[in-house]
Protein backbone atom coordinates (compact mmCIF):
# COMPACT_ATOMS: atom_id res chain seq x y z
CA UNK A 1 0.00 0.00 0.00
CA UNK A 2 1.05 3.53 -0.63
CA UNK A 3 1.47 6.46 1.72
CA UNK A 4 -1.11 8.39 3.71
CA UNK A 5 -4.44 6.93 4.72
CA UNK A 6 -4.00 3.47 3.13
CA UNK A 7 -0.60 3.05 4.79
CA UNK A 8 -2.02 4.10 8.16
CA UNK A 9 -4.89 1.63 7.78
CA UNK A 10 -2.35 -1.10 7.01
CA UNK A 11 -0.45 -0.28 10.19
CA UNK A 12 -3.57 -0.33 12.38
CA UNK A 13 -5.45 -3.23 10.78
CA UNK A 14 -5.73 -6.17 13.15
CA UNK A 15 -3.82 -4.45 15.96
CA UNK A 16 -6.59 -2.88 18.04
CA UNK A 17 -9.67 -4.14 19.84
CA UNK A 18 -11.65 -7.09 18.56
CA UNK A 19 -9.75 -6.95 15.26
CA UNK A 20 -6.82 -8.64 16.99
CA UNK A 21 -8.92 -11.82 17.33
CA UNK A 22 -9.34 -12.23 13.57
CA UNK A 23 -6.00 -12.96 11.84
CA UNK A 24 -6.86 -11.06 8.65
CA UNK A 25 -4.51 -8.99 6.51
CA UNK A 26 -5.40 -5.78 4.71
CA UNK A 27 -4.17 -6.24 1.14
CA UNK A 28 -5.39 -3.01 -0.43
CA UNK A 29 -7.38 0.09 0.50
CA UNK A 30 -7.93 2.99 -1.89
CA UNK A 31 -10.60 4.94 -3.73
CA UNK A 32 -13.54 3.55 -1.78
CA UNK A 33 -12.41 -0.06 -2.07
CA UNK A 34 -10.64 -2.47 0.25
CA UNK A 35 -9.41 -6.05 0.01
CA UNK A 36 -8.81 -8.22 3.08
CA UNK A 37 -7.41 -11.77 3.09
CA UNK A 38 -8.00 -14.33 5.83
CA UNK A 39 -6.80 -17.88 6.38
CA UNK A 40 -9.51 -20.08 7.90
CA UNK A 41 -7.45 -21.16 10.92
CA UNK A 42 -8.93 -22.94 13.95
CA UNK A 43 -9.52 -19.66 15.81
CA UNK A 44 -12.11 -18.55 13.20
CA UNK A 45 -13.79 -21.92 12.57
CA UNK A 46 -17.18 -23.10 13.78
CA UNK A 47 -17.84 -26.59 15.18
CA UNK A 48 -18.18 -27.88 11.61
CA UNK A 49 -14.61 -26.83 10.77
CA UNK A 50 -15.63 -24.03 8.38
CA UNK A 51 -15.41 -20.24 8.63
CA UNK A 52 -17.57 -19.02 11.53
CA UNK A 53 -20.42 -16.62 10.78
CA UNK A 54 -19.18 -14.19 13.41
CA UNK A 55 -15.77 -14.04 11.75
CA UNK A 56 -17.52 -13.35 8.45
CA UNK A 57 -19.50 -10.49 10.01
CA UNK A 58 -16.25 -9.09 11.43
CA UNK A 59 -14.70 -9.20 7.94
CA UNK A 60 -17.68 -7.26 6.58
CA UNK A 61 -17.27 -4.62 9.30
CA UNK A 62 -13.48 -4.34 9.05
CA UNK A 63 -13.13 -4.41 5.25
CA UNK A 64 -16.15 -2.12 4.85
CA UNK A 65 -14.73 0.39 7.32
CA UNK A 66 -11.41 0.50 5.47
CA UNK A 67 -13.19 1.17 2.18
CA UNK A 68 -15.26 3.95 3.78
CA UNK A 69 -12.20 5.63 5.32
CA UNK A 70 -10.59 5.88 1.88
CA UNK A 71 -13.72 7.44 0.35
CA UNK A 72 -14.61 9.89 3.11
CA UNK A 73 -13.32 13.48 2.69
CA UNK A 74 -12.17 13.51 6.31
CA UNK A 75 -11.13 9.83 6.42
CA UNK A 76 -13.70 9.10 9.14
CA UNK A 77 -14.31 5.43 10.04
CA UNK A 78 -17.85 6.16 11.20
CA UNK A 79 -20.01 4.14 13.58
CA UNK A 80 -21.88 1.08 12.34
CA UNK A 81 -25.65 1.54 12.46
CA UNK A 82 -26.69 -1.47 10.41
CA UNK A 83 -24.91 -4.63 9.25
CA UNK A 84 -26.42 -7.64 7.53
CA UNK A 85 -24.89 -10.77 6.07
CA UNK A 86 -26.19 -13.44 3.72
CA UNK A 87 -24.33 -16.75 3.89
CA UNK A 88 -24.05 -18.86 0.73
CA UNK A 89 -21.22 -21.42 0.85
CA UNK A 90 -18.76 -22.78 3.40
CA UNK A 91 -15.06 -21.97 3.52
CA UNK A 92 -13.24 -25.02 4.93
CA UNK A 93 -10.49 -24.91 7.51
CA UNK A 94 -7.05 -24.37 6.00
CA UNK A 95 -8.40 -22.43 3.02
CA UNK A 96 -8.21 -18.68 2.40
CA UNK A 97 -11.01 -16.20 1.82
CA UNK A 98 -10.84 -12.72 0.31
CA UNK A 99 -13.21 -9.94 1.34
CA UNK A 100 -13.71 -7.26 -1.30
CA UNK A 101 -15.41 -4.11 -0.01
CA UNK A 102 -16.85 -1.35 -2.20
CA UNK A 103 -18.47 1.89 -1.09
CA UNK A 104 -21.90 2.28 -2.63
CA UNK A 105 -22.55 5.85 -1.48
CA UNK A 106 -21.03 8.26 0.97
CA UNK A 107 -22.66 11.45 2.13
CA UNK A 108 -22.28 13.98 4.93
CA UNK A 109 -23.80 11.75 7.59
CA UNK A 110 -24.17 8.22 6.18
CA UNK A 111 -21.97 5.80 4.25
CA UNK A 112 -23.07 2.56 2.59
CA UNK A 113 -20.78 -0.31 1.65
CA UNK A 114 -21.09 -3.83 0.23
CA UNK A 115 -18.64 -6.66 0.89
CA UNK A 116 -18.27 -9.90 -1.06
CA UNK A 117 -16.39 -12.70 0.69
CA UNK A 118 -15.12 -15.39 -1.68
CA UNK A 119 -13.05 -18.52 -1.40
CA UNK A 120 -9.66 -17.60 -2.82
CA UNK A 121 -9.08 -20.97 -4.50
CA UNK A 122 -12.17 -21.09 -6.71
CA UNK A 123 -13.86 -17.68 -6.37
CA UNK A 124 -17.08 -19.14 -4.92
CA UNK A 125 -19.14 -16.56 -3.03
CA UNK A 126 -19.12 -17.51 0.67
CA UNK A 127 -21.10 -14.54 1.96
CA UNK A 128 -22.18 -11.04 1.08
CA UNK A 129 -22.63 -8.24 3.57
CA UNK A 130 -23.90 -4.69 3.58
CA UNK A 131 -23.23 -2.07 6.16
CA UNK A 132 -24.37 1.45 6.93
CA UNK A 133 -22.20 3.79 8.98
CA UNK A 134 -23.02 7.09 10.62
CA UNK A 135 -20.35 9.63 9.64
CA UNK A 136 -21.14 12.22 12.34
Residue pairs with C-beta under 8 A, 6 or more apart in sequence:
1 7
1 9
1 10
1 26
1 28
1 29
1 30
2 30
5 29
5 69
5 70
5 75
6 28
6 29
6 30
6 70
9 26
9 29
9 34
9 66
9 69
9 70
10 26
10 29
13 19
13 24
13 25
13 26
13 36
13 62
13 66
14 20
14 22
14 23
14 24
14 25
14 26
18 58
19 58
19 62
21 43
21 58
22 38
22 44
22 55
22 58
22 59
22 62
23 38
23 39
23 41
23 43
23 44
24 36
24 37
24 38
24 59
24 62
24 99
25 36
25 37
25 38
26 34
26 35
26 36
26 66
27 35
27 36
27 37
27 98
28 34
28 35
29 35
29 66
29 67
29 69
29 70
30 70
31 70
31 71
32 67
32 68
32 70
32 71
32 102
32 103
32 106
33 67
33 70
33 100
33 101
33 102
33 103
34 63
34 64
34 66
34 67
34 70
34 99
34 100
34 101
35 63
35 98
35 99
35 100
35 101
36 59
36 62
36 63
36 66
36 98
36 99
36 101
37 96
37 97
37 98
37 99
37 120
38 44
38 51
38 55
38 59
38 96
38 97
38 98
38 99
39 94
39 95
39 96
40 50
40 51
40 91
40 92
40 93
40 94
40 95
40 96
40 97
41 93
42 93
44 51
44 52
44 55
45 51
45 52
45 93
46 52
46 53
48 90
49 92
49 93
50 90
50 91
50 92
50 93
51 90
51 91
51 97
51 126
53 85
53 87
56 85
56 87
56 117
56 126
56 127
56 129
57 83
57 85
57 129
59 97
59 99
59 115
59 117
59 129
60 83
60 85
60 99
60 101
60 115
60 117
60 127
60 129
60 130
60 131
61 80
61 83
61 131
62 99
63 99
63 100
63 101
63 115
64 101
64 113
64 114
64 115
64 129
64 131
64 133
65 77
65 78
65 80
65 133
66 101
67 101
67 102
67 103
67 113
68 76
68 77
68 78
68 103
68 106
68 111
68 113
68 133
68 135
69 75
69 76
69 77
71 103
71 106
71 111
72 78
72 106
72 111
72 135
76 135
77 133
78 111
78 133
78 134
78 135
78 136
79 133
79 134
79 136
80 131
80 132
80 133
81 110
81 132
81 133
81 134
82 130
82 131
82 132
83 129
83 130
83 131
83 132
84 129
84 130
84 131
85 127
85 128
85 129
86 127
86 128
86 129
87 126
87 127
88 124
88 125
88 126
88 127
88 128
89 119
89 124
89 125
89 126
90 126
91 97
91 117
91 119
91 126
95 119
95 120
95 121
96 119
96 120
96 121
97 117
97 118
97 119
97 120
97 126
98 117
98 118
98 120
99 115
99 116
99 117
100 115
100 116
100 117
100 118
101 113
101 114
101 115
102 113
102 114
102 115
103 111
103 112
103 113
104 112
104 113
104 114
104 130
105 111
105 112
106 112
106 135
107 135
108 135
109 134
109 135
109 136
110 132
110 133
110 134
110 135
111 132
111 133
111 135
112 130
112 131
112 132
112 133
113 130
113 131
113 133
114 128
114 129
114 130
115 128
115 129
115 130
115 131
116 125
116 127
116 128
117 125
117 126
117 127
117 128
117 129
118 124
118 125
118 126
119 126
